[in-house]
Amino acid sequence: MREWWKKEALDVLNLVLGAWLFLTPWIFGFTSEAAASWNAWLSGLAVGIFAIAALVAFAEWEEWVNLALGVWVAISAWLVGFAANATATRVHLIVGIVVAIVAGVRIWMLHQHPPRVAA
């Protein structure tokens, strides 16, 4: 039971991070920066959706998608072109790195202790 909670906690953390990213344009006041705010809204929504999917019916591919989303969020300020907004860039960089790390840890845990299959 304890091992189950550790794994679920990581998906819950990514759900919280997705919600946080979604809310940051209003919290930090960069809603006037269209590229940064839309990226935060859409990326936060995507991270949250895949975290919920992992909580409901876990599949490894959901963690790989969140890992890719985390990398995207971390580098998106430079790729989308809102790096001049220091607050939005910092938020995206930090949240993206944490989402990617959490997803990577979840993938690592899965491969360290593969699920048991009854024959």
Residue, then its C-alpha position, 0 to 999 in steps of 0.5 A: m500500500r505504501e509503494w502505491w501512494k508514492k507512485e500516485a503522489l507523483d501523479v498528483l504532484n504533476l496535476v497540481l503543477g499543471a493547475w499552478l501553471f494554468l493559473t500563473p498568468w493571473i497570479f503573476g500578471f502576465t495575461s497581457e503577454a499573449a504568447a506566455s499566457w496562452n502557453a501557460w494555459l494550454s500547457g498547464l491544461a495538457v499536463g493536468i489532463f495527462a496526470i489525471a489520465a495516469l491517476v485513473a488508468f496508469a500507462e507508461w506512455e502518459e508519463w512519457v508525454n508529461l516528460a515531453l511536456g515538461v521539457w516543452v514548458a521549460i524551453s518554450a519561452w525561447l521557442v515561442g518568443f516570450a523570453a523577454n518577460a522575465t516572470a513568465t520565463r522563470v515560471h515556465l522554466i521552473v514548472g517545466i523542469v519540475v514536471a519533467i523531473v517528476a515524470g522521469v522519476r515515475i518512469w524510473m520507478l516503474h522500471q525499477h519495480p515492474p508491475r507483477v503480472a499474475a499468470 
